[in-house]
Amino acid sequence: MDTIIENPKGKRKKIVAFFLLMTFIFFFLLFHSNKSISSIPYEKAKIIAVTNSHSAITSIGTIRPMKSIKLSSDIGGRVKSFINRQHTLVEKGDVILELENYDYTLKLTEKMAQISEQISNLENMRLNLRRELTSSKLSLEDALYNVDVLERELDQKLRLLEKNLSQKSDVEDIKSNLTRWKEKQGVLTNYYQSQHNQITHQLKQIGETVEILNSLLLKLQESEQQLLIRAPITGNLVGFDVESGQQILPKEEFASLDMVGEYLIEVELNEFYLERINKETRATAKIDNKNINLKILKIFPLIKQGKFKMHLEMPNTDEWQGNIKVGQSVEIELANSDKNILPTLPAEATFQKGDTTFVYLHSDKQSKAIRTPILIKERIGDRVVIDAPMVLGKSVVILDWNKKYKEELYIE
C-alpha cells in the first residue's frame, strides 16, 4: 500500500496563512475597540435629570417632651409605699414614692436634739443677761432716787437752819450722806452704760445665732420630707417600675416625668446638611394628614456616625395634640433657605479624563449628548454637588465608561 507524504512547503504555507489571519483579526478588533463611539441606541441610554441640591429635605423625626425631669432621691432608702401605677398623669406636688431610712432618721433626730439644746442654752443666757442689765438699772434708779430725796431734805434743813429751827450737825450729816449717794450714782451710771453697751451687743449676737440655729433646725425638719418624693411638675410618669421593700440608692434614677402639652421633634440628618440648615429654615411636620409648621429650637453640631441632631418646637394646639404620643415617628420636611442653589447628579454620570471631570449633557431637542466639563463641590453618598448652575433643569446620560465616546454623542 502506498503512503502519501504531505509536502512540507504546503504545511508551512498553511501555518503562515493562519498566523496572518489571526494577526489581522487582532488588529481589526483592536482598531474597533479604540474607535470612539458616535451614537448609541435610545433604549440603551440611561438619562437622569439634574436636580437642585437645595430642594426640600425630608426625614423622619421622633416626638419628645419639651421638658423631662429625671426622678431620684438624694438620700435613698427602702421603698415604703408608691403611687398607683394606673395614674401615669401626676399633678405637681403629688407623692410618687415614700422611702424609709432608719440611719438617716436617727442621725437627723440627733442633730435636731443638739441644735434644740444649743438654742435653749442661748435663750437662758439671753435671759440672764437681760436680768443682769435690769438689776443694774434698778440699782442706778435707786441711787438717783436717794440723791433726789437727800437734796430735797438738805434744802429743807438749810431753810430751818436759817430760822434757827435746826441744828448745823443735822445739815452736815445730810450733806455727807448726799455726797456718798452722788458718788454711788456716778459709779452706777458708768457701770450701767458700759454694761448696757456690752450686753446689747451680746444679745444681738445671741439673737443672730438663735436665728441661724432655728433656720438650720427648720431645714433639718424639712429634710425629713426628702423621704417623700413629690412630682416637681405636672406630667406623665415614665419608666416607673419599683416594688415595696426595694432599696433605692442615693442619686439613683427610678423614673422620669415628661411635661404635658409641650413637645419637640428630634431629627437626625446627614452631616452634609449641617451647613445648609439654620434657624431660618422652614420646617413642617405631617400629623393626621395635616401640615404643622415647626420652629427650629436648636441645631447640635456634634457629628456622630456621619449624622447630627436638631430639635424642632411643636406649637401648642389642641387640634392635634390629643392624637400624638411621646416616641411617635413623624414625617418632617425642611425647605432650605440657602440662596446659592447648586445642582446634584449621580456620581456614576461623571467620568474623569486627566485632571478634568466630565458629564454628557443631554439635549432633548437634538437627541444628542455633549461632553461638558464640570467642577465637583462635594460628594453626598452616591451623588455629587457640582458648581455648574447652567445644567439645572437639564439631563445627563449615564454610560459605560470602559468605552470611548466622541465629544458629541447621538442617541438614536
GIQUIGI-V663476 format. One record per residue. SS is DSSP state (@ for helix, = for strand, . for the rest). D_CENTER is the distance of its C-alpha to the mean C-alpha in Angstrom with 1 decimal. Layout:
{{SS	D_CENTER} {SS	D_CENTER}}
This chain:
{{.	109.2} {.	108.2} {.	104.5} {.	102.9} {.	101.3} {.	98.5} {.	98.9} {@	96.4} {@	96.3} {@	95.1} {@	92.3} {@	91.0} {@	91.0} {@	88.9} {@	86.3} {@	86.2} {@	85.8} {@	83.0} {@	81.2} {@	81.7} {@	80.3} {@	77.1} {@	76.6} {@	77.1} {@	74.5} {@	72.0} {@	72.3} {@	72.3} {@	69.0} {@	67.6} {@	68.6} {@	67.1} {@	63.9} {@	63.5} {.	64.6} {.	61.8} {=	61.1} {=	61.7} {=	60.9} {=	59.1} {.	59.6} {@	57.3} {@	56.4} {@	55.2} {.	53.0} {=	49.2} {=	48.0} {=	44.3} {=	42.9} {.	40.8} {=	37.4} {=	35.0} {.	31.9} {.	29.9} {.	30.9} {.	28.4} {=	25.8} {=	25.5} {=	23.1} {=	22.0} {=	18.6} {=	17.3} {=	16.5} {=	13.3} {=	12.7} {.	10.7} {.	9.6} {=	10.4} {=	11.4} {=	12.9} {=	16.4} {=	18.2} {.	21.0} {.	21.3} {.	25.0} {.	25.6} {=	29.0} {=	31.0} {=	30.3} {=	33.0} {=	32.0} {=	29.2} {.	28.7} {.	30.6} {.	28.6} {.	30.1} {.	28.0} {.	24.6} {=	23.8} {=	23.6} {.	23.8} {.	22.0} {.	24.0} {.	25.6} {=	26.4} {=	24.8} {=	26.2} {=	28.9} {=	29.4} {=	32.4} {.	32.5} {@	36.1} {@	35.5} {@	32.7} {@	34.9} {@	37.9} {@	36.2} {@	34.8} {@	38.3} {@	39.9} {@	37.6} {@	38.2} {@	41.9} {@	42.0} {@	40.2} {@	42.5} {@	45.5} {@	44.3} {@	44.0} {@	47.5} {@	49.0} {@	47.6} {@	48.9} {@	52.3} {@	52.3} {@	51.4} {@	54.3} {@	56.8} {@	55.9} {@	56.4} {@	59.7} {@	60.9} {@	60.1} {@	62.0} {@	64.9} {@	65.2} {@	65.1} {@	67.9} {@	70.0} {@	69.6} {@	70.5} {@	73.5} {@	74.7} {@	74.3} {@	76.3} {@	79.1} {@	79.3} {@	79.6} {@	82.3} {@	84.3} {@	84.2} {@	85.7} {@	88.2} {@	89.2} {@	89.7} {@	91.9} {@	94.0} {@	94.5} {@	96.0} {@	98.2} {@	99.3} {@	100.5} {.	102.7} {.	103.9} {.	102.4} {.	100.2} {.	100.5} {@	99.0} {@	97.8} {@	95.6} {@	93.9} {@	93.3} {@	91.7} {@	89.3} {@	88.4} {@	87.8} {@	85.6} {@	83.7} {@	83.0} {@	81.7} {@	79.2} {@	78.1} {@	77.3} {@	75.4} {@	73.6} {@	72.4} {@	71.2} {@	69.4} {@	67.8} {@	66.4} {@	65.3} {@	63.6} {@	61.8} {@	60.5} {@	59.6} {@	57.9} {@	55.7} {@	54.8} {@	54.3} {@	52.2} {@	49.9} {@	49.8} {@	49.2} {@	46.2} {@	44.7} {@	45.4} {@	43.9} {@	40.6} {@	40.6} {@	41.3} {@	38.5} {@	36.0} {@	37.4} {@	37.3} {@	33.6} {@	33.0} {@	35.1} {@	33.2} {@	29.9} {@	31.6} {@	32.9} {@	29.4} {@	28.0} {@	30.4} {@	28.5} {@	25.5} {@	27.6} {=	26.9} {=	23.3} {=	22.7} {.	20.3} {.	17.8} {.	17.6} {.	19.8} {=	18.7} {=	19.7} {=	20.1} {=	19.1} {.	20.4} {.	22.6} {.	25.5} {.	27.3} {.	31.0} {.	33.2} {.	33.9} {.	30.8} {=	29.5} {=	25.8} {.	24.8} {.	22.8} {.	19.0} {.	19.8} {=	17.6} {=	20.1} {=	18.4} {=	15.4} {=	15.7} {=	14.6} {=	15.0} {.	18.3} {.	19.2} {.	15.9} {=	14.8} {=	13.2} {=	14.7} {=	13.2} {=	15.8} {=	16.9} {=	19.4} {=	21.9} {@	21.1} {@	24.2} {@	22.4} {@	19.6} {@	22.0} {@	23.3} {.	20.4} {.	18.9} {.	17.6} {.	21.3} {.	21.9} {=	23.3} {=	21.7} {=	23.4} {=	23.2} {=	26.3} {=	26.3} {.	29.7} {.	31.4} {=	29.8} {=	27.8} {=	24.7} {=	23.3} {=	19.6} {=	17.4} {=	15.1} {=	11.6} {=	10.1} {=	11.9} {=	10.7} {=	13.8} {=	13.7} {=	16.8} {=	17.6} {.	21.1} {.	21.8} {=	18.9} {=	15.6} {=	13.0} {=	12.3} {=	11.2} {=	14.1} {=	14.5} {=	17.5} {.	20.0} {.	20.9} {.	24.4} {@	26.7} {@	28.7} {@	26.6} {@	23.9} {.	26.4} {.	26.8} {.	23.3} {.	21.6} {.	18.2} {.	18.7} {.	21.3} {=	21.9} {=	22.4} {=	24.3} {=	22.5} {=	24.5} {=	23.3} {=	26.1} {.	25.7} {.	26.8} {.	27.9} {.	31.5} {.	32.6} {.	33.8} {.	34.9} {=	36.7} {=	35.9} {=	38.5} {=	39.0} {@	39.3} {@	42.6} {@	44.2} {.	44.2} {=	46.7} {=	47.3} {=	50.6} {.	50.7} {.	47.7} {=	47.4} {=	45.5} {=	47.3} {=	47.0} {=	49.9} {=	49.2} {=	51.0} {=	53.2} {.	53.9} {.	56.9} {.	58.7} {.	57.4} {=	56.7} {=	53.9} {=	53.8} {=	52.3} {=	49.6} {=	47.7} {=	43.9} {.	41.1} {=	38.1} {=	34.7} {=	32.6} {=	32.5} {=	30.3} {.	31.4} {.	35.0} {=	34.9} {=	35.3} {=	34.4} {=	37.6} {.	38.4} {.	41.3} {@	40.7} {@	44.3} {@	43.9} {.	41.5} {.	43.3} {.	45.7} {=	46.0} {=	46.5} {=	48.7} {=	47.6} {.	50.6} {.	51.8} {.	51.2} {.	53.8} {.	56.4} {.	57.5} {=	57.5} {=	59.1} {=	57.3} {=	58.1} {=	57.7} {=	59.4} {=	58.1} {.	61.1}}
